[in-house]
């Protein structure tokens, strides 16, 4: 298997974990690893890192600054001939470009072609240091795009995490992709009818410019709603200064999975102000009976069903403006949502559904690796 980098546990790493549970332990190629054991299944794999691992700060906050070197570092990851029957990569940056050995099929689970290079560079140029990031991205964009497009033919079959991403893969690479939605831990994120809903909203996730957390803060402040902000990232200090001026808005920092589940169960709704390729957190919230107020773009159009009658997954708002989001928050305040309907919507994206779909695709590429034994895997 191959994965861009192992520096935190987010949606992409939960996909990797699920693949490792099915097909590992095996060799796992990655650009850099910060030394943490993310999950048992990932930790059981034998890690092979690129030369970038030895560069100062490359496994930490300076990782993004090494973007121009990532194509070179990826090319230095050599999968030895005869070492595997199938290469599975998970990629939102460069790992779709890893070269498989001759004759070995390469299955790429693509979260997206690199957004900051292809279509959403303006969102990554927000906040402190935005002008410098924008300049760096402009300088890197053209050579990176040429390399990224040229190496797309190293993939035998693309899997996209949403119809939205499949369309982007076609635009960027000219390649068809099948859609298999990511696994959401719906057995962990559950409804607790004994926990009452409270009067505040929640926004959670990485505190990075493209997540648009400041929009949720500004809308809550203008419309007078309580808001809790859970997460950490490069924008935390800036957001803390903004939040300090608004009583009723609270910065929680990084929270455990158990605490996040409790927040989903108690919040009036989850604010999802960014454009995501899929958006696992929006599904986690629904699995806990929490409605989602999502920007009407990207994966949210597939995961949040706004039927106007209080069912489905929540409400979509039209534009990334304070007024549009604030008005949607007002609507959700006055509407009752059926927690059972929210959870049914979330169950479409269960781990079991993901496992079955991925296994079917691997079996199509490697029919000889499967027998009638239910426990048989490629690693066997």
The 8 nearest C-alpha neighbors of each residue, nearest first, counted from 0:
[[1, 87, 27, 88, 86, 26, 28, 2],
 [2, 0, 88, 28, 27, 29, 87, 89],
 [1, 3, 89, 29, 4, 88, 94, 90],
 [4, 2, 94, 29, 90, 30, 93, 92],
 [5, 3, 31, 29, 30, 2, 6, 32],
 [4, 6, 32, 7, 31, 33, 29, 3],
 [5, 7, 33, 32, 4, 58, 8, 59],
 [8, 6, 5, 9, 37, 12, 35, 33],
 [7, 9, 12, 37, 10, 13, 6, 11],
 [10, 8, 12, 11, 7, 13, 205, 204],
 [11, 9, 13, 12, 279, 14, 8, 278],
 [12, 10, 14, 13, 9, 15, 110, 89],
 [11, 13, 15, 14, 9, 8, 10, 16],
 [14, 12, 16, 10, 15, 11, 17, 9],
 [13, 15, 17, 11, 12, 16, 181, 18],
 [16, 14, 12, 18, 13, 17, 19, 11],
 [17, 15, 13, 19, 14, 18, 41, 40],
 [16, 18, 20, 14, 19, 15, 13, 21],
 [17, 19, 15, 21, 20, 16, 22, 14],
 [20, 18, 23, 16, 22, 21, 17, 40],
 [21, 19, 17, 18, 40, 23, 22, 16],
 [20, 22, 18, 19, 23, 17, 376, 354],
 [21, 23, 19, 378, 377, 376, 20, 18],
 [24, 22, 19, 25, 20, 378, 21, 44],
 [23, 25, 44, 43, 19, 22, 40, 26],
 [24, 26, 23, 44, 45, 27, 378, 0],
 [25, 27, 45, 44, 46, 0, 28, 24],
 [26, 28, 0, 46, 1, 45, 44, 47],
 [29, 27, 1, 47, 48, 46, 0, 2],
 [30, 28, 48, 2, 4, 3, 31, 1],
 [29, 31, 49, 48, 4, 3, 51, 52],
 [32, 30, 52, 4, 58, 48, 29, 5],
 [31, 33, 5, 34, 6, 58, 4, 52],
 [32, 34, 58, 6, 35, 5, 31, 59],
 [35, 33, 32, 36, 6, 5, 58, 37],
 [34, 36, 33, 37, 6, 32, 7, 5],
 [35, 37, 42, 38, 34, 39, 41, 33],
 [36, 38, 35, 8, 41, 42, 39, 7],
 [39, 37, 41, 40, 36, 42, 16, 8],
 [38, 40, 42, 41, 43, 37, 36, 16],
 [39, 41, 43, 42, 38, 19, 20, 16],
 [42, 40, 38, 43, 44, 39, 16, 19],
 [41, 43, 39, 44, 40, 36, 38, 37],
 [42, 44, 40, 41, 24, 39, 45, 23],
 [45, 43, 24, 25, 42, 41, 26, 27],
 [44, 46, 26, 27, 25, 47, 43, 24],
 [47, 45, 27, 28, 44, 26, 48, 29],
 [46, 48, 28, 27, 29, 45, 49, 26],
 [49, 47, 29, 30, 31, 28, 52, 46],
 [48, 50, 30, 51, 72, 76, 52, 75],
 [51, 49, 52, 53, 72, 48, 75, 54],
 [52, 50, 49, 54, 53, 72, 30, 57],
 [51, 53, 31, 50, 54, 49, 57, 48],
 [54, 52, 51, 50, 55, 57, 49, 56],
 [53, 55, 51, 57, 52, 56, 50, 58],
 [56, 54, 57, 53, 61, 58, 52, 59],
 [55, 57, 59, 61, 58, 54, 60, 62],
 [56, 58, 62, 59, 61, 54, 55, 52],
 [59, 57, 33, 31, 56, 32, 62, 52],
 [60, 58, 56, 57, 61, 62, 33, 6],
 [59, 61, 62, 56, 58, 57, 63, 233],
 [62, 60, 56, 64, 57, 59, 63, 65],
 [61, 63, 57, 64, 60, 65, 59, 58],
 [64, 62, 65, 66, 61, 60, 57, 59],
 [63, 65, 61, 62, 66, 67, 57, 135],
 [64, 66, 63, 68, 67, 62, 69, 57],
 [65, 67, 69, 68, 63, 64, 62, 139],
 [68, 66, 65, 69, 139, 70, 143, 64],
 [69, 67, 66, 65, 71, 70, 72, 51],
 [68, 70, 72, 66, 71, 67, 73, 65],
 [71, 69, 73, 72, 68, 74, 93, 67],
 [72, 70, 74, 69, 68, 73, 75, 67],
 [73, 71, 69, 75, 74, 70, 49, 51],
 [74, 72, 70, 75, 71, 76, 69, 97],
 [73, 75, 71, 72, 76, 70, 97, 77],
 [76, 74, 72, 73, 77, 49, 71, 50],
 [77, 75, 73, 74, 49, 78, 72, 97],
 [78, 76, 75, 79, 98, 74, 97, 99],
 [79, 77, 100, 99, 80, 76, 82, 98],
 [78, 80, 82, 77, 81, 100, 83, 99],
 [81, 79, 100, 82, 78, 101, 83, 99],
 [80, 82, 83, 79, 84, 100, 78, 103],
 [81, 83, 80, 79, 78, 84, 100, 26],
 [84, 82, 85, 81, 86, 80, 103, 79],
 [83, 85, 103, 86, 82, 104, 81, 365],
 [86, 84, 104, 83, 103, 105, 87, 106],
 [85, 87, 105, 0, 106, 104, 99, 88],
 [88, 86, 0, 106, 107, 105, 1, 85],
 [89, 87, 1, 107, 0, 2, 108, 95],
 [90, 88, 108, 2, 107, 109, 1, 94],
 [89, 91, 109, 94, 92, 95, 3, 110],
 [90, 92, 111, 110, 113, 112, 109, 93],
 [91, 93, 113, 90, 112, 94, 3, 111],
 [94, 92, 95, 96, 3, 90, 91, 70],
 [93, 95, 96, 90, 3, 97, 2, 88],
 [94, 96, 93, 90, 97, 107, 88, 154],
 [97, 95, 94, 150, 93, 98, 153, 151],
 [96, 98, 94, 95, 73, 99, 74, 76],
 [97, 99, 153, 96, 100, 77, 78, 74],
 [100, 98, 103, 78, 105, 101, 97, 86],
 [99, 101, 80, 103, 78, 102, 79, 98],
 [102, 100, 103, 99, 80, 104, 98, 81],
 [101, 103, 100, 104, 99, 84, 80, 85],
 [102, 104, 100, 101, 85, 84, 99, 105],
 [105, 103, 85, 155, 86, 102, 106, 99],
 [104, 106, 86, 155, 154, 87, 85, 107],
 [107, 105, 87, 156, 155, 157, 86, 154],
 [108, 106, 88, 157, 87, 109, 89, 158],
 [109, 107, 158, 89, 88, 159, 157, 90],
 [110, 108, 90, 159, 111, 107, 89, 158],
 [109, 111, 91, 160, 90, 159, 108, 276],
 [112, 110, 91, 109, 164, 113, 114, 276],
 [111, 113, 91, 114, 92, 168, 109, 117],
 [114, 112, 92, 116, 91, 115, 111, 117],
 [113, 115, 119, 117, 116, 118, 112, 120],
 [116, 114, 120, 119, 113, 117, 123, 118],
 [117, 115, 114, 140, 113, 120, 118, 136],
 [116, 118, 114, 115, 113, 119, 112, 120],
 [117, 119, 114, 120, 116, 115, 121, 113],
 [120, 118, 115, 114, 121, 122, 117, 123],
 [119, 121, 115, 123, 122, 116, 118, 124],
 [122, 120, 124, 119, 123, 125, 133, 115],
 [121, 123, 209, 124, 120, 119, 125, 208],
 [124, 122, 120, 209, 121, 208, 125, 115],
 [123, 125, 129, 133, 121, 122, 132, 130],
 [126, 124, 129, 208, 123, 122, 127, 121],
 [125, 127, 129, 208, 128, 124, 234, 237],
 [126, 128, 129, 125, 234, 237, 130, 124],
 [129, 127, 131, 130, 126, 132, 124, 125],
 [128, 130, 124, 125, 132, 126, 127, 131],
 [131, 129, 133, 132, 128, 134, 124, 125],
 [130, 132, 134, 133, 129, 128, 135, 124],
 [133, 131, 129, 135, 134, 130, 124, 136],
 [132, 134, 130, 124, 136, 131, 135, 129],
 [135, 133, 131, 137, 132, 136, 130, 138],
 [136, 134, 132, 138, 137, 133, 139, 131],
 [135, 137, 139, 133, 138, 134, 140, 132],
 [138, 136, 134, 140, 135, 139, 133, 141],
 [137, 139, 135, 136, 140, 134, 141, 142],
 [138, 140, 136, 137, 143, 141, 142, 67],
 [139, 141, 143, 137, 116, 136, 138, 142],
 [140, 142, 144, 143, 139, 145, 138, 137],
 [143, 141, 145, 144, 140, 139, 146, 138],
 [142, 144, 146, 140, 141, 145, 147, 139],
 [145, 143, 147, 141, 146, 142, 140, 148],
 [146, 144, 142, 148, 143, 147, 149, 141],
 [147, 145, 149, 143, 144, 148, 150, 142],
 [146, 148, 144, 150, 145, 149, 143, 151],
 [149, 147, 172, 145, 151, 146, 150, 144],
 [148, 150, 146, 147, 151, 145, 152, 172],
 [149, 151, 152, 96, 147, 148, 153, 146],
 [152, 150, 153, 148, 149, 154, 172, 96],
 [151, 153, 154, 150, 149, 155, 148, 96],
 [154, 152, 151, 150, 98, 96, 155, 105],
 [155, 153, 105, 152, 156, 151, 106, 107],
 [154, 156, 105, 104, 106, 153, 157, 152],
 [157, 155, 106, 154, 107, 158, 105, 176],
 [156, 158, 176, 107, 106, 108, 159, 177],
 [157, 159, 108, 177, 176, 178, 109, 107],
 [160, 158, 178, 109, 165, 161, 164, 176],
 [159, 161, 180, 179, 110, 178, 181, 164],
 [162, 160, 163, 164, 159, 178, 180, 277],
 [161, 163, 165, 164, 166, 178, 159, 160],
 [162, 164, 161, 166, 165, 297, 298, 276],
 [163, 165, 167, 161, 166, 162, 159, 111],
 [166, 164, 162, 168, 159, 167, 176, 163],
 [165, 167, 169, 164, 163, 168, 162, 170],
 [166, 168, 170, 164, 169, 165, 171, 163],
 [169, 167, 165, 171, 166, 170, 172, 164],
 [168, 170, 173, 174, 166, 167, 172, 171],
 [171, 169, 167, 168, 173, 172, 166, 174],
 [170, 172, 168, 169, 167, 173, 148, 112],
 [173, 171, 174, 148, 169, 168, 170, 151],
 [172, 174, 169, 170, 171, 168, 175, 148],
 [175, 173, 169, 172, 168, 176, 157, 170],
 [174, 176, 169, 177, 173, 157, 165, 168],
 [177, 175, 157, 158, 165, 159, 178, 174],
 [176, 178, 158, 159, 157, 179, 175, 165],
 [179, 177, 159, 158, 161, 160, 180, 162],
 [180, 178, 160, 159, 158, 181, 177, 356],
 [179, 181, 160, 161, 348, 178, 182, 353],
 [182, 180, 160, 14, 353, 183, 179, 348],
 [183, 181, 350, 353, 349, 348, 14, 184],
 [182, 184, 349, 185, 350, 348, 181, 279],
 [185, 183, 186, 187, 188, 350, 349, 182],
 [184, 186, 188, 187, 183, 349, 286, 189],
 [187, 185, 184, 188, 189, 349, 183, 350],
 [188, 186, 185, 184, 189, 260, 286, 257],
 [187, 189, 185, 287, 286, 186, 283, 260],
 [190, 188, 287, 286, 187, 185, 186, 191],
 [189, 191, 287, 288, 192, 286, 264, 188],
 [192, 190, 193, 194, 189, 264, 287, 288],
 [191, 193, 194, 190, 195, 264, 338, 288],
 [192, 194, 191, 195, 190, 264, 196, 265],
 [193, 195, 192, 191, 265, 264, 196, 261],
 [196, 194, 265, 193, 197, 192, 264, 191],
 [195, 197, 265, 266, 267, 194, 264, 198],
 [198, 196, 265, 266, 267, 199, 195, 200],
 [197, 199, 267, 225, 196, 266, 200, 224],
 [200, 198, 225, 226, 267, 266, 197, 224],
 [199, 201, 226, 268, 267, 266, 269, 225],
 [202, 200, 269, 227, 226, 270, 266, 228],
 [201, 203, 270, 228, 269, 229, 227, 271],
 [204, 202, 229, 230, 228, 201, 205, 269],
 [205, 203, 230, 206, 229, 202, 231, 280],
 [204, 206, 232, 230, 231, 207, 203, 210],
 [207, 205, 232, 231, 234, 235, 230, 233],
 [206, 208, 234, 210, 205, 209, 232, 233],
 [209, 207, 125, 123, 210, 211, 126, 122],
 [208, 210, 122, 211, 123, 207, 273, 125],
 [209, 211, 273, 208, 212, 207, 206, 272],
 [212, 210, 209, 213, 214, 273, 208, 272],
 [213, 211, 215, 214, 210, 216, 206, 272],
 [212, 214, 216, 211, 215, 217, 238, 241],
 [213, 215, 217, 212, 216, 211, 218, 321],
 [216, 214, 218, 212, 213, 217, 219, 272],
 [215, 217, 213, 219, 214, 218, 220, 212],
 [218, 216, 220, 214, 219, 215, 213, 221],
 [217, 219, 321, 325, 215, 221, 220, 216],
 [220, 218, 224, 216, 222, 217, 221, 223],
 [219, 221, 217, 223, 218, 222, 216, 245],
 [222, 220, 218, 223, 219, 217, 325, 321],
 [223, 221, 219, 220, 224, 218, 325, 329],
 [222, 224, 220, 221, 219, 225, 218, 247],
 [225, 223, 219, 222, 226, 199, 220, 247],
 [224, 226, 199, 247, 248, 200, 219, 223],
 [227, 225, 248, 200, 199, 201, 224, 249],
 [226, 228, 249, 201, 248, 250, 200, 202],
 [229, 227, 250, 202, 251, 203, 249, 201],
 [230, 228, 203, 251, 252, 253, 202, 250],
 [229, 231, 253, 252, 204, 205, 203, 206],
 [230, 232, 206, 253, 205, 252, 235, 229],
 [231, 233, 206, 205, 234, 235, 207, 230],
 [232, 234, 235, 207, 206, 231, 236, 208],
 [235, 233, 206, 237, 207, 232, 236, 238],
 [234, 236, 238, 237, 232, 233, 231, 206],
 [237, 235, 239, 238, 234, 240, 233, 241],
 [236, 238, 240, 234, 239, 235, 241, 127],
 [237, 239, 241, 235, 240, 236, 242, 234],
 [238, 240, 242, 236, 241, 237, 235, 243],
 [241, 239, 243, 237, 238, 242, 236, 244],
 [240, 242, 238, 239, 243, 244, 237, 245],
 [241, 243, 239, 245, 244, 240, 238, 248],
 [244, 242, 240, 241, 245, 239, 246, 248],
 [243, 245, 242, 241, 246, 240, 248, 239],
 [244, 246, 242, 243, 248, 247, 220, 241],
 [247, 245, 248, 244, 243, 242, 249, 225],
 [246, 248, 225, 245, 249, 226, 224, 220],
 [249, 247, 226, 246, 225, 227, 245, 242],
 [248, 250, 227, 228, 251, 226, 247, 242],
 [249, 251, 228, 252, 227, 229, 239, 248],
 [252, 250, 229, 228, 249, 253, 227, 230],
 [253, 251, 230, 229, 231, 250, 254, 228],
 [252, 254, 230, 231, 229, 251, 255, 204],
 [255, 253, 258, 259, 252, 229, 256, 230],
 [256, 254, 258, 257, 259, 253, 260, 230],
 [255, 257, 259, 258, 260, 254, 261, 188],
 [258, 256, 260, 255, 259, 261, 254, 262],
 [259, 257, 261, 255, 260, 256, 254, 262],
 [258, 260, 256, 262, 261, 257, 255, 254],
 [261, 259, 263, 257, 258, 262, 188, 256],
 [260, 262, 258, 264, 259, 263, 265, 257],
 [261, 263, 259, 265, 264, 260, 266, 258],
 [264, 262, 260, 284, 261, 266, 265, 289],
 [263, 265, 261, 262, 287, 266, 260, 289],
 [266, 264, 196, 262, 197, 263, 195, 261],
 [267, 265, 268, 200, 263, 197, 199, 196],
 [268, 266, 200, 199, 198, 197, 196, 265],
 [267, 269, 290, 200, 266, 289, 291, 201],
 [268, 270, 291, 201, 202, 200, 292, 271],
 [269, 271, 292, 202, 201, 272, 291, 293],
 [270, 272, 293, 292, 273, 269, 294, 202],
 [273, 271, 294, 293, 211, 270, 215, 210],
 [274, 272, 210, 211, 271, 275, 294, 209],
 [273, 275, 297, 296, 294, 276, 272, 298],
 [276, 274, 277, 297, 278, 298, 273, 299],
 [275, 277, 298, 297, 164, 163, 278, 161],
 [276, 278, 298, 275, 161, 279, 160, 299],
 [279, 277, 275, 280, 281, 298, 276, 299],
 [278, 280, 282, 281, 283, 10, 277, 183],
 [281, 279, 283, 282, 278, 284, 204, 203],
 [280, 282, 284, 279, 283, 278, 291, 285],
 [281, 283, 285, 279, 280, 284, 345, 286],
 [284, 282, 280, 286, 285, 281, 188, 279],
 [285, 283, 289, 287, 281, 282, 263, 286],
 [284, 286, 288, 289, 341, 282, 287, 283],
 [285, 287, 342, 283, 345, 284, 189, 288],
 [288, 286, 190, 189, 284, 285, 188, 289],
 [289, 287, 338, 285, 341, 286, 190, 342],
 [288, 290, 285, 284, 268, 287, 263, 264],
 [291, 289, 313, 268, 312, 285, 269, 288],
 [292, 290, 313, 269, 268, 293, 270, 312],
 [291, 293, 314, 270, 315, 271, 313, 269],
 [294, 292, 271, 315, 272, 291, 295, 316],
 [293, 295, 316, 272, 315, 296, 273, 317],
 [294, 296, 315, 317, 316, 293, 300, 299],
 [297, 295, 274, 294, 300, 299, 298, 275],
 [298, 296, 276, 275, 274, 299, 163, 300],
 [297, 299, 277, 276, 300, 301, 275, 163],
 [300, 298, 302, 301, 303, 297, 296, 293],
 [299, 301, 298, 302, 303, 296, 297, 295],
 [302, 300, 299, 298, 303, 304, 161, 297],
 [301, 303, 299, 300, 298, 304, 282, 312],
 [304, 302, 312, 299, 300, 301, 313, 305],
 [305, 303, 311, 312, 306, 313, 302, 300],
 [304, 306, 314, 313, 307, 311, 303, 312],
 [305, 307, 308, 304, 311, 310, 309, 314],
 [308, 306, 305, 309, 310, 314, 311, 313],
 [309, 307, 306, 310, 305, 311, 336, 334],
 [308, 310, 336, 307, 335, 334, 337, 311],
 [311, 309, 308, 340, 336, 337, 306, 312],
 [312, 310, 304, 341, 305, 340, 313, 306],
 [311, 313, 303, 304, 341, 290, 291, 285],
 [312, 314, 290, 291, 305, 292, 311, 303],
 [313, 315, 305, 292, 291, 293, 316, 312],
 [314, 316, 293, 295, 294, 292, 305, 317],
 [317, 315, 294, 295, 324, 318, 293, 327],
 [316, 318, 295, 294, 323, 315, 319, 324],
 [319, 317, 320, 323, 316, 294, 295, 324],
 [320, 318, 294, 323, 321, 272, 324, 317],
 [319, 321, 323, 322, 318, 324, 214, 218],
 [322, 320, 218, 324, 323, 325, 214, 217],
 [321, 323, 325, 320, 324, 326, 218, 319],
 [322, 324, 326, 320, 325, 321, 318, 316],
 [325, 323, 327, 321, 326, 322, 316, 320],
 [326, 324, 328, 322, 218, 327, 323, 321],
 [325, 327, 329, 323, 328, 324, 322, 330],
 [326, 328, 330, 324, 329, 325, 316, 331],
 [329, 327, 325, 331, 326, 330, 332, 324],
 [328, 330, 326, 332, 327, 331, 325, 333],
 [331, 329, 327, 332, 333, 328, 334, 326],
 [330, 332, 334, 328, 333, 329, 327, 314],
 [331, 333, 329, 330, 334, 328, 267, 335],
 [332, 334, 331, 330, 329, 335, 328, 336],
 [335, 333, 331, 332, 330, 336, 309, 308],
 [334, 336, 309, 337, 333, 331, 332, 310],
 [337, 335, 309, 310, 338, 334, 290, 341],
 [336, 338, 340, 339, 310, 341, 335, 309],
 [337, 339, 288, 341, 340, 336, 342, 289],
 [340, 338, 342, 341, 337, 343, 288, 190],
 [341, 339, 343, 337, 342, 338, 310, 311],
 [342, 340, 338, 285, 312, 344, 339, 288],
 [341, 343, 286, 345, 339, 344, 340, 285],
 [344, 342, 340, 346, 345, 341, 339, 347],
 [343, 345, 341, 342, 346, 347, 340, 311],
 [346, 344, 342, 286, 347, 282, 343, 285],
 [345, 347, 348, 349, 343, 344, 342, 185],
 [346, 348, 345, 349, 344, 343, 352, 180],
 [349, 347, 346, 183, 345, 182, 180, 352],
 [350, 348, 346, 183, 352, 351, 182, 185],
 [349, 351, 182, 353, 352, 183, 354, 184],
 [352, 350, 354, 349, 353, 355, 182, 348],
 [351, 353, 355, 349, 350, 354, 356, 348],
 [354, 352, 350, 356, 182, 351, 355, 357],
 [355, 353, 351, 357, 352, 356, 358, 350],
 [354, 356, 358, 352, 353, 357, 359, 351],
 [355, 357, 359, 353, 358, 354, 352, 360],
 [358, 356, 360, 354, 359, 355, 353, 361],
 [357, 359, 361, 355, 360, 356, 354, 362],
 [358, 360, 362, 356, 357, 361, 355, 363],
 [359, 361, 363, 357, 362, 358, 356, 364],
 [362, 360, 358, 364, 363, 359, 365, 357],
 [361, 363, 366, 365, 359, 360, 364, 358],
 [362, 364, 360, 361, 365, 366, 359, 358],
 [363, 365, 361, 362, 366, 360, 104, 85],
 [366, 364, 362, 367, 368, 363, 361, 369],
 [365, 367, 362, 368, 363, 369, 364, 361],
 [366, 368, 365, 369, 370, 362, 364, 363],
 [369, 367, 366, 365, 377, 370, 376, 362],
 [370, 368, 367, 366, 375, 362, 376, 371],
 [371, 369, 372, 375, 368, 367, 373, 366],
 [370, 372, 373, 369, 375, 374, 368, 376],
 [371, 373, 370, 375, 374, 369, 376, 368],
 [374, 372, 375, 371, 370, 376, 369, 358],
 [373, 375, 372, 376, 371, 370, 379, 21],
 [374, 376, 372, 373, 379, 369, 370, 377],
 [377, 375, 378, 379, 22, 374, 21, 369],
 [376, 378, 379, 22, 368, 375, 369, 84],
 [377, 379, 22, 376, 23, 25, 24, 375],
 [378, 376, 377, 375, 368, 22, 23, 374]]
